[in-house]
Amino acid sequence: MKPALNRRVAVTGIGVVSPAGIGVKEFWAGLSRPAAAANVRRLGGFDPRRWMSHRVARTADLATQMAVAAADEALADAGLLTGEIEPTVAVLDTERAAVSLGTGIGGVSTLESQATVLAAHGERKVSPHTVPMTMPNAGAAALSIRYGFQGSASVITTACAAGTDAIAAGAKLIASGAADLVLAGGSDSSLTPVCVAGFKNMRALSRSGISRPFDVDRDGLAASEAAGILVLEPLELALERGASIYLTIDGTASTADAYHVTAPAPNGAGAERCMRMAIEDAGYTPRDITHINAHGTSTALNDAAEAHAIRRVFGAARPLVTSIKGATGHSFGSAGAVEAVAVALTMAHELIPPTLGLSTQDPALDIDVAREPTPWTPGPVLSNSFGFGGHNGSLVFSPVA
């Protein structure tokens, strides 16, 4: 039978691991809870043995471990998972179940730690698991093996846009009829000594340790590690099985600045084009968008570029903007996926989370930014991610009518 085309894509499950909270309930609370000042924010209290055996955990990088934990939660939330250490997924056709995962540098923490072992003790002490733990596709492979998914298991590495781009790719698999279930999102842990030193030396990290998106005194990002996973299904099939639906993915877009390896295009020209394309793909106009979950990294150039682009796209419409990075920090390749989880919860709670850290908005950035938790009637939401290399990704989410 020829696959159906242009199926509407539903999000039926969400899972998250973040310094703001491990698990959806703690994460949602963390989005309104001031974070301690730190320009490097690591997970606290994460024990992978809650989700996998000690033997498996020893041969998996933290990025893979987080992906498994978030995916288990998402599948359970969707009503598709039973069991924990050795889970079973209620999927009728595993050949039509796929994985689409974003990451920044894959298992770079394993690579760096094993390089230290090599230098100190010689090659005989290097783990034979180094390559499969380090490879960027390790997380996607682990999820397909864990759940027996035999559709595509792909990885996207478009820097800080990777999580958003992976969700877009997964949504296209569902919409085109190529898959009936997709685990989509991102997982990233790159807080190694070398990477942190590199960010410090390029002056990207906040000197104060406070992530303050769109603030006049913003002084850099707070680097973090996290994973966010969504369960995607065709809307009609999700409704048939009686699934709870958070929202639908109605528009996606990806563009390249073709400008500079780290700096955004002047005035956010590439970001503007990406937002316009995603809104058009959803069949909306800018006036239909009721809320924007911004990339909002708390860096001078990126916040300005995004704000100027938003102003040009939306004009007098002025949807309320928030950035959750004051709570979560910036988790690079997983950031867009973590923010997609936040959008799903924003829909569920009918409440826009605050932009933590924002005290005095930069007067040059003429957008409306939420400073407090704000009651909201769910409507179409735009979520943005922009990455090194000039990668731009945008998603449009809608409530189910």
C-alpha positions as CSV (number, residue, x, y, z in Angstrom):
1,M,0.0,0.0,0.0
2,K,1.3,3.5,-0.9
3,P,2.1,5.5,2.3
4,A,-0.3,8.3,3.2
5,L,1.1,11.8,2.6
6,N,0.9,14.9,4.7
7,R,-0.3,13.2,7.8
8,R,-0.6,15.5,10.8
9,V,2.1,14.8,13.5
10,A,1.1,14.4,17.1
11,V,3.3,14.5,20.2
12,T,2.0,11.9,22.6
13,G,4.8,11.5,25.1
14,I,7.7,13.6,26.5
15,G,10.8,12.9,28.6
16,V,13.6,15.1,29.8
17,V,16.8,15.0,31.8
18,S,18.2,18.5,32.7
19,P,20.0,20.4,35.4
20,A,16.7,22.2,35.9
21,G,15.1,18.8,36.8
22,I,15.3,15.1,36.0
23,G,11.9,14.0,34.7
24,V,9.0,16.0,33.4
25,K,7.5,17.0,36.8
26,E,10.8,18.2,38.3
27,F,11.8,19.9,35.1
28,W,8.5,21.9,34.9
29,A,9.0,23.1,38.5
30,G,12.6,24.0,37.7
31,L,11.6,26.3,34.9
32,S,10.3,28.8,37.5
33,R,12.9,28.1,40.2
34,P,15.9,30.5,40.2
35,A,19.1,28.6,39.4
36,A,22.4,29.0,41.4
37,A,25.0,31.1,39.6
38,A,27.3,28.8,37.6
39,N,28.5,29.1,34.0
40,V,28.9,25.3,33.8
41,R,25.8,23.4,35.0
42,R,26.1,19.7,35.3
43,L,23.4,17.1,36.1
44,G,22.9,16.4,39.8
45,G,21.5,13.1,41.1
46,F,21.5,11.3,37.8
47,D,22.1,7.6,38.2
48,P,21.9,5.7,34.9
49,R,21.4,2.4,36.8
50,R,17.8,3.4,37.3
51,W,17.3,2.7,33.6
52,M,20.0,0.2,32.6
53,S,22.2,-2.4,34.2
54,H,25.6,-1.5,35.6
55,R,27.3,-3.3,32.8
56,V,25.4,-1.4,30.1
57,A,25.9,1.9,31.9
58,R,29.7,1.4,32.0
59,T,29.9,1.1,28.2
60,A,27.6,4.1,27.4
61,D,28.7,7.7,27.4
62,L,26.6,10.2,29.5
63,A,25.0,11.5,26.3
64,T,23.6,8.0,25.5
65,Q,22.6,7.4,29.2
66,M,20.6,10.6,29.2
67,A,18.9,9.8,25.9
68,V,17.8,6.4,27.3
69,A,16.4,7.9,30.4
70,A,14.4,10.6,28.5
71,A,13.2,8.1,25.9
72,D,12.0,5.7,28.6
73,E,10.0,8.5,30.2
74,A,8.6,9.7,26.9
75,L,7.4,6.2,25.9
76,A,5.9,5.5,29.3
77,D,4.2,8.9,29.1
78,A,2.7,7.9,25.7
79,G,1.4,4.7,27.3
80,L,3.7,2.5,25.1
81,L,6.3,1.3,27.6
82,T,6.2,-1.5,30.2
83,G,9.2,-2.5,32.3
84,E,12.3,-0.5,33.2
85,I,15.7,-2.1,33.0
86,E,14.5,-4.4,30.1
87,P,11.5,-2.5,28.7
88,T,8.9,-3.6,26.3
89,V,7.3,-1.2,23.8
90,A,3.8,-1.7,22.5
91,V,4.5,-1.2,18.8
92,L,2.6,-3.2,16.2
93,D,5.3,-2.9,13.5
94,T,8.9,-2.3,14.7
95,E,9.9,-1.8,11.0
96,R,7.9,1.4,11.0
97,A,9.3,2.7,14.3
98,A,12.3,5.1,14.0
99,V,14.7,7.3,15.9
100,S,15.8,10.8,15.0
101,L,18.3,12.2,17.5
102,G,20.3,15.4,17.6
103,T,23.7,16.0,19.3
104,G,26.5,18.4,19.3
105,I,29.8,16.4,19.5
106,G,28.5,12.9,20.5
107,G,30.5,11.1,23.2
108,V,33.2,13.7,23.4
109,S,33.5,13.2,27.2
110,T,34.5,9.6,26.6
111,L,37.0,10.6,23.9
112,E,38.6,13.1,26.1
113,S,38.8,10.9,29.2
114,Q,40.3,8.0,27.1
115,A,42.8,10.4,25.6
116,T,43.9,11.1,29.2
117,V,44.2,7.4,29.9
118,L,46.3,6.9,26.8
119,A,48.7,9.7,27.7
120,A,49.1,8.6,31.3
121,H,49.1,4.8,31.0
122,G,49.6,3.8,27.3
123,E,47.4,2.3,24.7
124,R,46.8,-1.1,26.4
125,K,44.7,0.7,29.1
126,V,42.4,2.4,26.6
127,S,38.9,1.0,26.7
128,P,37.9,-1.2,23.8
129,H,34.5,0.5,24.0
130,T,36.0,3.9,23.2
131,V,34.8,4.1,19.6
132,P,31.2,2.9,20.0
133,M,30.9,5.1,23.1
134,T,32.3,8.2,21.3
135,M,30.5,7.9,17.9
136,P,27.8,10.6,17.4
137,N,25.3,7.9,16.4
138,A,25.7,6.0,19.7
139,G,22.5,7.4,21.3
140,A,20.3,6.7,18.3
141,A,21.8,3.2,18.0
142,A,21.2,2.6,21.7
143,L,17.5,3.6,21.5
144,S,16.9,1.4,18.4
145,I,18.5,-1.6,20.1
146,R,16.8,-1.0,23.4
147,Y,13.3,-0.9,21.9
148,G,13.8,-3.1,18.8
149,F,13.0,-0.2,16.4
150,Q,14.0,-1.3,12.9
151,G,13.1,1.8,11.0
152,S,15.8,4.5,10.4
153,A,17.9,5.5,13.3
154,S,19.6,8.7,12.3
155,V,21.6,11.5,13.9
156,I,21.7,15.2,13.1
157,T,24.7,17.3,14.2
158,T,23.9,20.9,13.4
159,A,25.4,22.3,16.6
160,C,22.8,24.0,18.8
161,A,20.1,23.6,16.2
162,A,20.5,19.8,16.2
163,G,17.6,18.9,18.6
164,T,15.2,21.1,16.7
165,D,16.4,19.7,13.3
166,A,16.0,16.1,14.6
167,I,12.4,16.8,15.6
168,A,11.7,18.3,12.2
169,A,13.3,15.2,10.5
170,G,11.2,12.9,12.7
171,A,8.0,14.8,11.9
172,K,8.7,14.5,8.2
173,L,9.0,10.7,8.6
174,I,5.5,10.6,10.2
175,A,4.0,13.1,7.8
176,S,5.3,11.3,4.7
177,G,4.1,7.9,5.8
178,A,7.6,6.5,6.2
179,A,7.1,5.7,9.9
180,D,4.2,5.3,12.3
181,L,6.2,6.1,15.5
182,V,9.4,8.2,16.0
183,L,11.5,8.9,19.0
184,A,12.8,12.4,18.2
185,G,14.9,14.9,20.2
186,G,18.4,15.4,21.3
187,S,21.0,14.5,23.9
188,D,24.3,16.4,24.6
189,S,27.0,16.3,27.2
190,S,30.1,18.2,26.2
191,L,31.2,19.7,29.5
192,T,34.8,18.4,29.2
193,P,37.9,20.3,30.4
194,V,38.9,21.0,26.8
195,C,35.5,22.1,25.6
196,V,34.9,24.3,28.7
197,A,38.3,25.9,28.2
198,G,37.5,26.5,24.5
199,F,34.2,28.2,25.4
200,K,36.0,30.3,28.0
201,N,38.7,31.4,25.7
202,M,36.2,32.4,23.0
203,R,34.5,34.5,25.8
204,A,31.2,32.7,25.3
205,L,30.7,31.7,29.0
206,S,29.0,34.1,31.4
207,R,31.6,35.7,33.7
208,S,28.9,36.2,36.3
209,G,27.6,32.7,36.0
210,I,24.1,34.0,35.5
211,S,22.3,33.3,32.2
212,R,20.2,36.4,31.6
213,P,18.6,36.2,28.1
214,F,17.8,39.6,26.5
215,D,19.1,41.5,29.6
216,V,21.1,44.7,29.1
217,D,23.9,43.2,31.2
218,R,23.9,39.7,29.6
219,D,27.5,38.5,29.6
220,G,27.4,35.0,28.1
221,L,25.9,31.6,28.3
222,A,25.8,29.0,31.0
223,A,26.9,25.7,29.5
224,S,24.9,22.6,30.4
225,E,24.1,19.0,29.5
226,A,20.6,17.6,28.9
227,A,18.4,15.3,26.9
228,G,14.8,15.8,25.6
229,I,12.8,13.2,23.7
230,L,9.3,13.4,22.1
231,V,7.1,10.5,20.9
232,L,5.7,11.4,17.5
233,E,2.8,9.6,15.9
234,P,0.3,10.3,13.1
235,L,-2.6,12.2,14.7
236,E,-5.3,9.9,13.4
237,L,-3.5,6.8,14.7
238,A,-2.9,8.4,18.1
239,L,-6.6,9.4,18.4
240,E,-7.6,5.8,17.4
241,R,-5.6,4.3,20.3
242,G,-7.0,6.9,22.7
243,A,-3.6,8.5,23.4
244,S,-3.3,11.8,25.2
245,I,-1.9,14.5,22.8
246,Y,0.2,17.4,24.0
247,L,0.3,19.2,20.6
248,T,0.9,18.8,16.9
249,I,4.0,19.7,14.9
250,D,2.6,21.7,12.0
251,G,5.6,23.6,10.6
252,T,9.3,23.1,10.3
253,A,12.2,25.0,8.6
254,S,16.0,24.9,8.4
255,T,18.2,27.5,6.9
256,A,21.9,28.4,6.8
257,D,23.4,31.9,7.3
258,A,26.3,31.2,5.0
259,Y,28.1,33.9,6.9
260,H,30.4,32.9,9.8
261,V,31.4,29.8,11.8
262,T,30.3,31.3,15.2
263,A,28.7,34.7,14.7
264,P,25.0,35.0,13.4
265,A,24.3,36.8,10.2
266,P,23.9,40.6,10.7
267,N,20.5,41.5,12.2
268,G,19.5,37.8,12.2
269,A,18.7,37.6,8.5
270,G,19.0,33.8,8.4
271,A,16.9,33.4,11.6
272,E,14.2,35.7,10.1
273,R,14.0,33.6,6.9
274,C,13.8,30.4,9.0
275,M,11.0,31.7,11.1
276,R,9.0,32.9,8.1
277,M,9.5,29.5,6.4
278,A,8.3,27.5,9.4
279,I,5.2,29.7,9.8
280,E,4.4,29.4,6.1
281,D,5.0,25.6,6.2
282,A,2.3,25.4,9.0
283,G,-0.1,27.4,6.9
284,Y,-0.1,30.3,9.3
285,T,0.7,34.0,9.2
286,P,2.8,35.7,11.9
287,R,-0.4,37.1,13.5
288,D,-1.5,33.5,14.2
289,I,1.6,32.8,16.5
290,T,0.7,33.4,20.2
291,H,4.0,32.6,21.9
292,I,7.7,32.2,21.0
293,N,10.1,29.9,22.9
294,A,13.3,31.7,21.9
295,H,16.8,30.4,21.5
296,G,17.8,33.2,23.9
297,T,21.3,32.1,24.9
298,S,22.2,35.3,26.9
299,T,25.1,36.1,24.5
300,A,25.3,39.7,23.2
301,L,25.2,38.9,19.4
302,N,22.8,36.0,19.4
303,D,20.1,37.6,21.6
304,A,20.3,40.8,19.5
305,A,20.1,38.9,16.2
306,E,17.1,36.8,17.3
307,A,15.3,39.8,18.8
308,H,15.7,41.9,15.7
309,A,14.6,39.0,13.5
310,I,11.5,38.5,15.7
311,R,10.7,42.2,15.5
312,R,10.8,42.2,11.7
313,V,8.8,39.0,11.3
314,F,6.0,39.9,13.7
315,G,5.8,43.6,13.5
316,A,2.8,44.9,15.6
317,A,1.7,41.3,16.5
318,R,4.2,41.0,19.4
319,P,3.7,37.5,20.7
320,L,5.0,36.9,24.2
321,V,8.6,35.6,24.2
322,T,10.4,33.4,26.7
323,S,13.8,31.8,27.0
324,I,14.2,28.9,29.4
325,K,18.0,29.0,29.4
326,G,18.1,31.0,32.6
327,A,16.8,27.8,34.2
328,T,18.3,25.1,32.1
329,G,21.5,26.7,30.8
330,H,22.5,26.0,27.2
331,S,22.7,22.3,26.4
332,F,23.9,22.9,22.8
333,G,22.8,20.0,20.6
334,S,19.9,19.0,22.8
335,A,18.7,22.6,23.6
336,G,15.9,22.6,21.0
337,A,14.6,19.3,22.1
338,V,14.5,20.3,25.8
339,E,12.7,23.5,24.7
340,A,10.2,21.4,22.7
341,V,9.4,19.5,26.0
342,A,9.0,22.9,27.6
343,V,6.5,24.0,24.9
344,A,4.5,20.8,25.4
345,L,4.3,21.5,29.2
346,T,3.4,25.2,28.5
347,M,0.5,23.9,26.4
348,A,-0.5,21.4,29.1
349,H,-0.4,23.9,32.0
350,E,-1.6,26.9,30.0
351,L,1.2,28.8,31.5
352,I,4.3,30.5,29.9
353,P,7.4,30.0,32.0
354,P,9.5,33.1,32.9
355,T,12.8,34.2,31.5
356,L,14.8,33.6,34.6
357,G,17.8,35.9,35.0
358,L,16.2,38.8,33.1
359,S,16.3,41.9,35.3
360,T,16.5,44.9,33.0
361,Q,15.7,44.2,29.3
362,D,18.1,45.6,26.8
363,P,16.2,48.7,25.4
364,A,17.6,47.9,21.9
365,L,15.7,44.6,21.9
366,D,12.1,45.7,21.2
367,I,10.2,42.4,22.0
368,D,7.9,41.4,24.8
369,V,9.7,39.0,27.1
370,A,7.9,37.1,29.9
371,R,9.5,37.8,33.3
372,E,7.0,35.9,35.5
373,P,4.9,32.8,34.9
374,T,2.2,34.0,32.7
375,P,-1.3,32.5,32.2
376,W,-2.0,31.9,28.5
377,T,-4.6,30.4,26.3
378,P,-2.9,27.8,24.1
379,G,-2.4,28.7,20.5
380,P,0.3,28.2,17.8
381,V,3.9,28.4,19.2
382,L,7.1,29.1,17.4
383,S,10.3,27.5,18.8
384,N,13.7,28.6,17.6
385,S,17.2,27.1,17.7
386,F,20.4,28.6,16.1
387,G,23.8,27.1,16.1
388,F,27.5,27.5,15.3
389,G,28.1,27.2,11.6
390,G,25.1,29.4,10.8
391,H,22.5,26.7,11.3
392,N,18.9,27.9,12.0
393,G,16.0,25.7,12.9
394,S,12.4,26.6,13.7
395,L,9.3,24.5,14.7
396,V,5.7,25.5,14.8
397,F,3.5,23.7,17.4
398,S,-0.3,23.8,17.7
399,P,-2.8,22.7,20.3
400,V,-5.2,20.0,19.2
401,A,-8.5,21.6,18.3
